[in-house]
Structure formats: C-alpha cells, structure tokens
C-alpha cells in the first residue's frame, strides 16, 4: 500500500514538471519566431552585380546590318591595309557574299573551291545543311592570288590557318580605317558583332 502511494506521488510530480516546462516553451516559441522574423527583414538584400545592364539594340544603332556600299568600303579599306590586304579583302568578300560564319570562313579549304567552274562547297557549322554556291568574277579574282601550298584558303604568314579571333580583330581594325564618317553606325555595329552585321546585309 505504501509503495503504491509512493508511485502515485512520483507520477504526479513528474506530470507537474512536464506541464511547467511545456507552458514555458509555449511562451518562448512565439517570441523566438518574432525575433527571427525581425532579423530576416533587417538583413540587406543582395544585389547581383555580375551581369551588366544592356539596353535594347535600338539604343546603340539604328539597324542590324551593313549596306552593300558600306561593305564595299570595308573591303577597299582592307585591301589597302598592311601586307595581307588581298587576303583580308577576300575574306570579307566571301563572308559577305556567301553568309559564312567566322568558323566556316577560317576552316575553308581549297578542296571546297572549284575555280575553273566557279563553285564553292559550303560546309555549314552548328548542324547547318551543306550547299553549293556559285562564285562570280570578283570572288574568283580575289581568290586566285591566294593559292599556295597550304590546303587552307586563308592562312597566316607562318602558313597556319587563321582563327576566328584573327577575323574579329581584322574586321575591327579595318572598320577604323574604312571611314570615320560611318562612326555613328558602322563602327559600333562591327565592334558589337561583325559577323551578323555582314550576314544580315542584302546579298548581291
């Protein structure tokens, strides 16, 4: 009988302690949540500064292509620049006339060109369809002086194939030499994207 009463007493004491702890935690949790909420709101917002803000294309130039006369002016300026003027002028002419990407132009081989019958076999990059284009007088006259021992059409003075980085630099420098009166349209467009500028031009 005494043991049973002791057990009941211990059980009641344990229950009282549990209720006291439970009530204490119930009062603390809302206060903690409120404090955490204020801490979250007070923290500064992180600003992403990795990407520069770019305006629409129309804010930089009035159109997205070069006219035929502008490309002719670019070719003429390339022809007069440096020791490799003939090569540079021919590269611009072929890129313009046949809509070649920079990679397609730099990888062009003599095996793709039939000077006798005036044919150019274009191997398209990025999964594009191969095609055969006619070569006309200006292109044939520009290509014949470039024939040499290399299997590639456009090569450096060391005999190695040119690169897309070379084409970009060449276009930018030639654009500077072309004509300062085109600065409002011609130069910003070439520096921004010289390849698409010539692709979008009306073909002759």
VEXFI-169888 format. One record per residue (C-alpha): x, y, z; residue in three letters. Coordinates in steps of 0.001 Angstrom, whole numbers. Layout:
! residues N
> px, py, pz, rest
> X, Y, Z, ALA
...
***
This chain:
! residues 204
> px, py, pz, rest
> 0, 0, 0, UNK
> 2806, 2386, 881, UNK
> 4694, 1526, -2338, UNK
> 1590, 2218, -4403, UNK
> 1146, 5643, -2778, UNK
> 4833, 6486, -3409, UNK
> 4453, 5571, -7067, UNK
> 1384, 7794, -7434, UNK
> 3224, 10662, -5808, UNK
> 6232, 10356, -8115, UNK
> 3942, 10196, -11159, UNK
> 2111, 13350, -10111, UNK
> 5383, 15222, -9530, UNK
> 6657, 14202, -12982, UNK
> 3394, 15356, -14583, UNK
> 3595, 18738, -12851, UNK
> 7191, 19269, -14018, UNK
> 6202, 18358, -17606, UNK
> 3320, 20847, -17604, UNK
> 5530, 23632, -16266, UNK
> 8212, 23014, -18947, UNK
> 5572, 22759, -21692, UNK
> 3996, 26122, -20701, UNK
> 7450, 27758, -20586, UNK
> 8331, 26530, -24093, UNK
> 4910, 27594, -25443, UNK
> 5572, 31180, -24294, UNK
> 9136, 31268, -25660, UNK
> 8451, 29944, -29182, UNK
> 6281, 32901, -30420, UNK
> 8862, 35340, -29079, UNK
> 11669, 33479, -30853, UNK
> 9728, 33385, -34125, UNK
> 9037, 37110, -33883, UNK
> 12720, 37825, -33214, UNK
> 13780, 35690, -36182, UNK
> 11272, 37482, -38413, UNK
> 12703, 40881, -37493, UNK
> 16229, 39653, -38085, UNK
> 15277, 38381, -41546, UNK
> 13589, 41628, -42534, UNK
> 16509, 43734, -41325, UNK
> 19093, 41873, -43392, UNK
> 20157, 43764, -46566, UNK
> 19124, 42428, -49971, UNK
> 21992, 41056, -52060, UNK
> 22306, 42800, -55451, UNK
> 23544, 40767, -58424, UNK
> 26337, 42805, -59986, UNK
> 27767, 40039, -62193, UNK
> 25695, 40884, -65291, UNK
> 25811, 44412, -66756, UNK
> 22551, 46049, -67715, UNK
> 22200, 46146, -71511, UNK
> 19787, 48373, -73360, UNK
> 17886, 47247, -76492, UNK
> 19884, 47167, -79755, UNK
> 17977, 50230, -80985, UNK
> 19663, 52290, -78263, UNK
> 23093, 51565, -79783, UNK
> 22409, 51612, -83542, UNK
> 19572, 52270, -85968, UNK
> 19839, 48930, -87844, UNK
> 21398, 45498, -87509, UNK
> 23192, 45162, -90860, UNK
> 25618, 46890, -93209, UNK
> 24562, 48091, -96628, UNK
> 26273, 46958, -99814, UNK
> 28154, 50241, -100140, UNK
> 29382, 50027, -96562, UNK
> 30712, 46515, -97114, UNK
> 32402, 47654, -100352, UNK
> 34051, 50450, -98388, UNK
> 35200, 47921, -95791, UNK
> 36668, 45639, -98489, UNK
> 38503, 48534, -100110, UNK
> 39983, 49608, -96783, UNK
> 41102, 46009, -96090, UNK
> 42801, 45817, -99473, UNK
> 44957, 48847, -98627, UNK
> 45898, 47711, -95118, UNK
> 49222, 46007, -94432, UNK
> 50999, 43199, -96245, UNK
> 47959, 40893, -96301, UNK
> 45414, 43261, -97774, UNK
> 44444, 40876, -100584, UNK
> 43766, 38064, -98114, UNK
> 41736, 40260, -95763, UNK
> 39656, 41751, -98577, UNK
> 38914, 38296, -99987, UNK
> 37868, 37037, -96538, UNK
> 35380, 39889, -96091, UNK
> 34066, 39454, -99632, UNK
> 33397, 35724, -99221, UNK
> 31872, 36150, -95768, UNK
> 29509, 38796, -97154, UNK
> 28582, 37169, -100458, UNK
> 28005, 33667, -99021, UNK
> 26884, 34394, -95463, UNK
> 29785, 32488, -93917, UNK
> 30231, 32257, -90180, UNK
> 33691, 33103, -88889, UNK
> 34402, 29426, -88151, UNK
> 33232, 28403, -91637, UNK
> 35438, 31030, -93270, UNK
> 38557, 30129, -91276, UNK
> 38102, 26402, -91969, UNK
> 37621, 26918, -95729, UNK
> 39842, 24602, -97840, UNK
> 40834, 24734, -101481, UNK
> 39181, 21339, -101944, UNK
> 35844, 23122, -101397, UNK
> 36532, 25609, -104211, UNK
> 36302, 24949, -107937, UNK
> 37873, 27994, -109566, UNK
> 37503, 26601, -113069, UNK
> 33739, 26113, -112876, UNK
> 33060, 28820, -110295, UNK
> 31688, 26689, -107460, UNK
> 32007, 26891, -103666, UNK
> 31020, 23953, -101472, UNK
> 29944, 25362, -98095, UNK
> 30213, 23125, -95032, UNK
> 27881, 24719, -92527, UNK
> 28681, 24781, -88817, UNK
> 26170, 24275, -85976, UNK
> 24369, 21485, -87780, UNK
> 23505, 23551, -90869, UNK
> 22895, 21987, -94278, UNK
> 25757, 21809, -96763, UNK
> 25265, 23649, -100025, UNK
> 26988, 24655, -103265, UNK
> 27227, 28358, -104141, UNK
> 28247, 29928, -107450, UNK
> 31430, 32000, -107475, UNK
> 31364, 35139, -109625, UNK
> 34077, 37302, -111132, UNK
> 35013, 39414, -108085, UNK
> 35345, 36354, -105865, UNK
> 37355, 34390, -108425, UNK
> 39737, 37311, -108954, UNK
> 40136, 37711, -105188, UNK
> 40812, 34003, -104577, UNK
> 43317, 33190, -107334, UNK
> 46240, 35208, -105850, UNK
> 45810, 33360, -102536, UNK
> 46621, 29931, -103947, UNK
> 49639, 28338, -102294, UNK
> 50891, 25122, -100749, UNK
> 48504, 25166, -97776, UNK
> 45235, 23209, -98003, UNK
> 43517, 26148, -96303, UNK
> 42392, 29212, -98230, UNK
> 43119, 31805, -95548, UNK
> 46445, 31368, -93761, UNK
> 48815, 33465, -91681, UNK
> 52317, 34479, -92766, UNK
> 53572, 31375, -90939, UNK
> 51359, 29192, -93128, UNK
> 48888, 28184, -90400, UNK
> 45115, 28554, -90750, UNK
> 43648, 31816, -89489, UNK
> 41355, 31827, -86462, UNK
> 38034, 33418, -85607, UNK
> 39889, 35761, -83222, UNK
> 42002, 36949, -86163, UNK
> 38886, 37663, -88199, UNK
> 37351, 39691, -85377, UNK
> 40489, 41800, -84916, UNK
> 40865, 42289, -88644, UNK
> 37262, 43476, -89024, UNK
> 37582, 45910, -86139, UNK
> 40860, 47429, -87385, UNK
> 39616, 47612, -90959, UNK
> 36431, 49302, -89787, UNK
> 38520, 52008, -88140, UNK
> 40450, 52550, -91363, UNK
> 37351, 52416, -93587, UNK
> 35830, 55832, -92997, UNK
> 35311, 57947, -89894, UNK
> 32016, 59285, -91264, UNK
> 30436, 55913, -90508, UNK
> 31232, 56137, -86797, UNK
> 27607, 56543, -85694, UNK
> 26525, 53242, -87269, UNK
> 29357, 51390, -88903, UNK
> 31888, 51084, -86086, UNK
> 29568, 50271, -83148, UNK
> 27914, 47581, -85241, UNK
> 31191, 45995, -86326, UNK
> 32675, 46019, -82843, UNK
> 29495, 44574, -81338, UNK
> 29070, 41705, -83821, UNK
> 30944, 41886, -87119, UNK
> 29736, 38502, -88366, UNK
> 25989, 39018, -88021, UNK
> 26393, 42520, -89424, UNK
> 27534, 41094, -92730, UNK
> 25170, 38092, -92666, UNK
> 22144, 40365, -92392, UNK
> 23195, 42532, -95314, UNK
> 21288, 42088, -98572, UNK
> 23213, 39678, -100818, UNK
> 24384, 40678, -104240, UNK
***
